[in-house]
Amino acid sequence: MLRGATIVCLSSIDWAFNWQLPQEVASAFAASGNRVLYVENTGVRRPSIRDAVRLGERLKNWWRAPGGVNGTPQGPEILSPLLLPFPYARGAVAINERILVRAVRAWIGRSNEGPLIVITFLPTPLARAVIHRLKPDLSVYYCADRLAETSAQAGKLRRSEPMLLTEAGLVLTTSHGLQKSAAAIAKRVEYLPCGVRSAEFASARRSRVRRSSAFDGLTGPIIGFSGTLRNEIDVALLTELAGLAPDLNFVFVGPVAAGVTRLRAHANVRFLGAVPHADVVTYTASFDAGILPYVLTGYTADVMPVKLKEYLAAGLPIVSTHLPEICRFADRYPGLISFASDAATFARILRHAAADKSSASVERRMAIARHYDWSEQISQMSAWIESELSR
């Protein structure tokens, strides 16, 4: 495992947001003996009113930061930069570059020990500019999504992302679709899907003597969804499903960023909101089945949901829409995932799946999840990084 390096992570999300790929990578490399700076999201679009809370937290973090950064129990130090909110305006990018590079160099200090590595989860003009100025021994682009498909503003990434792909020493992708696109122009591309803390979910399942109080009052099977409820989730399908299956309880764990008024009106629907990762583990282990009701779009065509492996690690049966990456995963592990395209089919399959308490089925799901444990994924990432550094 890589040790003694200085690593700067240009993240696509803030540290306190849902625990995802960027936090996992930063924490793992910090734990293995590297200096890690986690730079919070610098944006792929201009902020809007929905970002008010997040921006307020950013301002507080910046104000409280001694020397520009805050420490964390997990190891990485956090930089919460205050930048001009115009990610594609040349003048703003130039100013933001100077601000960010100055802060990063101040954190690096005079230490020249070990290699300097920049891992970026953003393909923005600012990320490219910062990498150029820092001149790291290795730049890694971890491509987890088609961010250019997330909004009209983010569509401008179609200009900067191809340039980053050609410049990065190593490109990692979380889906086969992303890998295929990147391989056409990048020097080296490797497929590295998101992992899972399999032992945590397995332990939570084994210790669930009774369900959390968050499920009080619910009778009958609990169908769970963990993660941000965004526009990429088929809320209309879920609304119809909740109406067709009053015998099933639908529990959503995570932030809500889509219109759910009609869905919330059903008595068998419960929203638990954003919770710490430890609670996500506990709640997931209390589900009877996990659901992946994605809408197929240009963005989701190459999405491999992290929650798929979390559901498996908790031993849950899974019912999903026909997302290409999930279909590929199901082809590799036949009989593991069920698919449905309409509410009636979802209801029928979910009733059957929730009733399957076979210990053999549960153990198979958990065993497959162990193949994707984060320890294995980060170890592989580390090996590729060391291989590139040795060049």
N, C-alpha and C positions, 0 to 999 in steps of 0.2 A: 504494500500500500504506500502511495506517495507520502513523503514526510519532508518537512523542512522547507516547503515552498511558501511563497507569498501569493495568495490567490485573491483576486478581485472578482466578485460576482455582480454583474449588472443584471438585476432581477426584473422580471416582468410583473411582479406583485410585491406589495409591502410585506414586511416581516410578520406583522400581526394578522394578516389575512389568512384565509383557509390554509392549513398546512399542506403544501404541495411540493412539486418537484424542486423549485429553487431553494426552499428552506432545507429540504432533505439533503441536497447536494452540498450546500454550504456547511451544514451541521456535521455531515459525515467527514468532510475533509478537515474541518477544525478538530474533530475528535481524534483524527489519526496523526495529529502533530503538525499541522500547517497553520500559518497566520491567514485568517480569512476575513475579508471585508465584504459585507453584504450591502450593496447599494440599492436602496428601495426604488420602486418603479419610477422611471423618468417619463413614461407615457408614450402612447402611440396615437393619441388624439387630444384635442383641447378638453380641459375639464368642463363639466356641466354641473347643474344644481345637484344631481344625484351623487356627485363626488364630494359634497360639502363636508360630510362627517370625516371622510378619509383625509381630506386636506387639512381639516382641523387637527386631526391626530398627527399629521406630518409636521405641522407648525409646532405643536407641543413637543414632539420628539426632537426637532431641530433646536428648540429653545433650551431644552434640558441637557443637550449633549455636551459633555465636557470635552474640549478638544475636537469637537466636531462629530464624535461617534459615541454610541451607546453600546455597552457590553450586553451579552445575553448568557443565561445559564447553559445554553447549548454550545457556546464557544465562539461563534462568529461575532464580530463587532458590526454594528449597524450604522450606516450613513444615511441620513434622511435629508437629501438635498432640497433646497428651495431654489427652483429654476423658473425661467420664463415659460409660460404655458403654451408655447407655439412650436411643436416638435418638428415642423417642416419648413419654417421660415429661416432662411440662411443666417440673417443677423442674430436671431434668437439662438440658433444652434451654436454659432460661434461664441456668443457670450456664455451659454450654458456649458460649453466645452471647457472654457477657461475656469469657470467656477468649479466644475466637477474634477477636472484634472488637478487643480490646486489642492482641493480637499483630499483626493486620493494620494497625491504625492506627500502631503503632510502626514497622512496615516502611515505610509510606507516608511517615512523617515530616512535615516542614513543606512539602514540595514541593507546590505547587499548579499546576505546569505541566502542561498537557494535560488531557484528560478522564479521569475515573475510570470504568473499565468492569469489571463483574463478569461473568465467564462461568462459569456453573454447569453441571456435568454431573449434579448431584444435585437431585432435587425434594423434599428433606426439609424438615421444619419448621425445622431448624437453618439450612439454606441460605437459606430465606426470611427468617428472623430476621436473619441477618447482612447480607443485602442491604438490608433495611429500615433497619438501623442505619447502614450505610455510606453510604446515599443516593447511589449512583453516578449518573453522567450517563446511563449506559445499562446495563441488565441484560440478559444474553443467556442463555437456557436452551437448551443443546445436548442434545437428547433423542436418545440413541443406542439405548436399549432400553426395554422395558416392565419397569422394575425392580420394579414392584408384583407381578409374576408370579414373581419369583425365589424367594420364600419366604413362609411364613405371616406372619412379622413384617413383611416388606417390603410386605405387602398393605395396611398402614396408610398407605402412600403415596397410596392412592386418595383420601385426604382432602386431603393437602397439594399434590399435583401439579396438580390443576385450578386451585387458587388461584395457584400459580406461573405457570401458563400464561396466566392473565388479567393477571398483574402484569408479566410480562417485556416489555421493549420489542421484543425480537426472539426468535423461537423457531426453531431449526434442527432438522431431523430427518434421520435417516440412512435412513429407509425411507418408502415411499409410505403404508403402513398407519399409521405414526406421524404422518405429515403430515396424513392425513385426520382422525384423532382430534383432533389439536391445533388444526386449522383451525376446528373447531366453536366454540372459545371464546377462542383467542388473538388478539391484535391483528394481529400479522404473523407468518406462518409461511413458511419457505422450506425446500425440500428440498436437503440437502447431504450426500450419502453420503460415507463414508470414502474417502480417496484412497490412493495408493500411491507409494512412491519408485521410480518405474518405471526410472529410469536405473541404479539400484543393482542391481536384479534382472536387467536386460538385460546389464549389464556382467558380472555373475556367470555368466550363461549363456554369454556369448561366451568367457569365460576358463576354462571348466571343461575343462581338458585331461584331468584325471583326477578322480575323485571324492574327496571328503574321506575321511580315515582312519576317520571315524565309520561309513562304509559297508563297511569291510573285511570280507571273508568272505561278502559277499552276491553271489549270482549270479542273473541274471535281472532282470526289470523291478522298479523300486522305485516303490511307490505311497506317496505321502507325505501326511501331515496335519500342519499347523503350527498351533499355538495350544493353549489349555488344553483338556485332555480332561475335560469336565464331564458332568453328567447329561443335558445337552441333546444329547449325541452318542450315537448308537445303538450302544452297546458290544456289545449282544447280536448285532446285525447284523454288526458287525466281527468278532466271535468266530466266527460261522458262516462268514463270508466267508474268513477266514484258513484255516479248515479245508478249505473247498471248493477253495481255490486255492493249493496248496503251491508252485506255480511262480512265484507273485508274492510279493514282499517288502513288508511293511507297516512303514513307519517313522513314528514319532510324535515330533514335535519340540515340546516345551513341557511345562508342568506337568501333572501328573496329579491330578485332583480327583474321580475316579469309580472305582468298583470295577473293576479290570482283571485280576483273578487268572486267570480262564479265558483271557482274550485273551493275556496274557503267556506262558501255557504253550505257545503255538504256536512252533515253531522259526523260522518265517518272519516273526516279529513282533519289532521292536526299538524300545525307548523311549530317546530321547536326553535327555529331561528339559528343564528350563528352561535356555535358552542366551541369550547376548547377541543383540541384533537383527542384528548383522553376520553372526553364524553362521546365523541363521534364513534370511537372504538366500542364503548360500552353500549351505546344505543344500537349500533349495527349488529352487535352480537345478540340483541334482543328481537331483531326482526325474524319473521318466518320466511320471508323471501325478499329479494332485492329487485328493483326495477330500473331499467335503462330506457326511458321513453324519449329518445332523441328524434328531432326532425332532421331529415336529410337535406343538407345545404352544401354549398361550396366549402363552407368552413368545417362542418361536421363530417364531411366525406373522409377526412384524414384524422379524425379524433379517435384516440384510444382512451376511453374513460378510466381514470385512476380507480374509481369506485368499483369497477368490475373485479379487480383483484382483491379489493377490500371485502367485497361480498363473499368471494371464494374463501378468503382467509378466515372468515367467520363461519364458513360451512354452509352458506345460504344458496338455495336454488336461485337462478337468475332468469328473468324474462325481459326481452329487449326488442326494440324495433330493429330493422335490418340495416344497421350501420356497417359500412364495408369492413372496417377494422375488427369489429366484433364478430362479423361473419367469418373472417379469416381465422380469428382465434378459435371459433367454434369448429371450423374445419380441422384444426390441429388437434382439438380435444373433443371428438364426437360425443354427443349426448350430454354435454356439460351445460349448454345454454339453450333455452327455448326462445322462439321468436313469434311475434304477433304484429299485425299491422292495423288492427281495428280494436275498438273497446270490447266488443263481445268476445273476441278470441283471447284478448288479454285476460278478461275475467275468468274464462274457462280454464286457461292454462295456469293462472295464478292460484286458483282453488286447488288444482291438482298438485302444483309445486309446493304450496304451503303445507299440504297434507303428507308430503314425503318426508318422513322422519328417519329413514333408513340410515343407520350408522355407517354403512359402506359408502353411501352417496356423500354423506357429510365428510368422511375422511378423504375421499377422492378429491373433493373440491379443495380441502385444506392442503392436501399434498401437492396439488398443482400450484397453489398460491406460493408454497415454499420455494418452488423453482424460481420465483420472481422476488425473493426477499431482497430488501434494499441492500443488505450486506453483500449479496452476490452482484447486484447491479453496479454498486459503487466500486467494488473491487475490479470489475471489468472496465469501468470508465477510467479508473486509476491506471490500469495496465496500458490502455490505449494512450493516455496522456504521457506516461513514462516512455512508451515506445516512440512517440513523436519528439519528446525532449532529447532522446538519445541520438536522434538524427543530426 
